[in-house]
């Protein structure tokens, strides 16, 4: 049962990304069916017909649309997006934020420096 549900969800997601890549028009009922397959808390990217792009967390399904909490550097309020306005919708991946990347690079650099220094001291016989 669980494998069947996963298969159906993957089929819907692959078909939707393939259809949106081809620029196929969708109606509100198709977007409603697709978003109902997504659980609240899913990280998504939505592009509207007027060109607005929102990356964030799907919070709730409402009658005529979805509520999305945008992932931005500064906190911003939830946005309600109607099914009629959606041009493209896809699941997105969380990436590392820039601060985490800097800290990771700094940590690797410091660890490398300490390892090289320890090897030099050991080779010099101190």
Secondary structure as GFF3:
##gff-version 3
##sequence-region A 1 126
A	DSSP	alpha_helix	2	21	.	.	.	ID=ss1
A	DSSP	alpha_helix	28	37	.	.	.	ID=ss2
A	DSSP	beta_strand	43	48	.	.	.	ID=ss3
A	DSSP	beta_strand	53	62	.	.	.	ID=ss4
A	DSSP	beta_strand	65	70	.	.	.	ID=ss5
A	DSSP	beta_strand	79	82	.	.	.	ID=ss6
A	DSSP	three_ten_helix	83	85	.	.	.	ID=ss7
A	DSSP	beta_strand	86	91	.	.	.	ID=ss8
A	DSSP	alpha_helix	98	124	.	.	.	ID=ss9
###
